[in-house]
Amino acid sequence: MSQTFLGAVDQGTTSTRFIVFDSEGNLVASSQIEFTQHFPHSGWVEHDAEEIYQSVLKCMSSPSVTAYPIKAIGITNQRETAVAWSSATGKPLYRAIVWQDTRTIDIVRQYTDKAVFQHVTGLPVANYFSALKFKWMLDHVPAVQEAARDGSLRLGTIDSWLIYKLTGGKRHVTDVSNASRTLLMDIHTLRWSQSMCAEFGINMEWLPEIIPSCYDLGSVEDGPMAATMIGGCIGDQQGSLIGQRCFHPGQAKNTYGTGCFILLNTGPRAPISRHGLITTVAFQVGQTTCYAMEGSIAIAGAGVRWLKDGLGIIQSSAEIETLARQVPSTDGVHFVPAFSGLFAPRWRDDARGVIVGLSHGSNKSHLARAVLEAVSFQTREILDAMSLDSNTHLEALKVDGGMTENDLLMQIQADIAHLPIKRPKMRETTALGAAMLAGVASGVYKGLEDVRHHIPDRDMETFEPQISPEESKSRLKVWKKAVDKSLGWVEQ
């Protein structure tokens, strides 16, 4: 069993990686390639889908990973990013419009009755989701319009595009977790919604088939991994939920990256949030579908990069911890990082970033600590919303992502959330989740519960709260006052 190896394509927002795990969840090899970010206009973010595909091939061809006999591959990917391509040529018709892109904000504002979308799809109308990006391409890109007329148009998210290319055009599919991020899937039936597709002018024939997250997708067509089974597909944040072994209702994780993504497993229920959260599919394995409530934070690690690239206060992201430790508190300084609005739980695109509470004694250390606290306060607000929506009290929060290397942030998070924070030694949980699915599909594991026997929770470091619940609530109250100052800066 220990000599069985599983691979994972981890296709992210700024880089592509291929990671090899053994059947006990140990990372044994990896390769990584960054790719180009395109910003053609203010608020526009694009990727070259062909470049992304080539980056996957290069990672899969790295000698460091081809040295292992891989039984099956799982795919995990940046979600919501929209791709349009031609089935006649297999080529993209336009650059992929990335999840961060805000060009569709005027379309979003046309919809005043947003409740109907959430009851069907679990999502609010927001430029975050794929349907509006598809609509924009259909309205503005002649090549997409021509392909729609001649029947060769194919639409999908990054997972659909990669599977299509890796299987030589044989499979046009997406899994339920990615489909649930499009604003087009009925969250209850797990099928494309006729009413939602009609609302955005999308023919369902252009869309991929929706399949379970754990599924035999066929095999890689060519290259060093030709004939290797593709056995799983899942959105990156849901992949992390699996990788953290949050298989049961009431378990939650937070990934600290460019933004933050908090998911709470709600089991077979798909509760519609009344407190600003998203209902999403966590995963589907066999006939079992698991749902989650999600809260998204736009600016987390991006705030640290702003200190480095925008203000020049630090020379590397790692320096923020040293700088923030030079003071015992922010001394009343609060930073609200609403650079392009606020995501959950407020969903306010009229908000903009503010720094409040400055005095003559304020310095760069106070600001550095305020940036870390901003991440923690936003997380606390989402956890509170999850508690209200699910009537669940978390016992702990599992964490992963690049920012979790920061011990000070983890302690601040434990204090502000007033929860134990559990950090795994092996942080590549997103890729591990995809590899687990591939392992189940290929028979390495009998099911997700069997995964626990082979890959138990282990080597977890815990950060316990060091302040009282009353102090935590008091600090949260001041944070909310700061957030109020950020609202209404952009006229609707």
Buried (B, 14 or more C-beta within 10 A) or exposed (E): EEEBBBBBBBBBBEBBBBBBBBBEBEBEBBBBBEBEEEEEEEEBBBBBBBBBBBBBBBBBBBEEBBEBEBBBBBBBBBBBBBBBBBBEEBEBBBBBBBBBBBBBBEBBEEBEEBEEBBEBBBBBBBBBBBBBBBBBBBEEBEBBBEBBEEEBBBBBBBBBBBBBBBBEEEBBBBBBBBBBBBBBBBBBEBEBBEEBBEBBEBEEEBBBEBBBBBBBBBBBBEBBBEEBBBBBBBBBBBBBBBBBBBBEBBBBBBBBBBBBBBBBBBBEEBBBBEBBBBBBBBBBBEEEBBBBBBBBBBBBBBBBBBBBEEEEBBEEBEBBBEBBEEBEEBBBBBBBBBBBBBBBBBBBBBBBBBBBBEEEEBBBBBBBBBBBBBBBBBBBBBBBBBBBBBEBEBEBBBBBBBBBBBEBBBBBBBBBBBBBBBBBEBBBBBBBBBBBBBBBBBEBBEEBEEBEEBBEEEEBEEBEBEBEEEBBEEBBEEBEEBBEBBBEBBEE
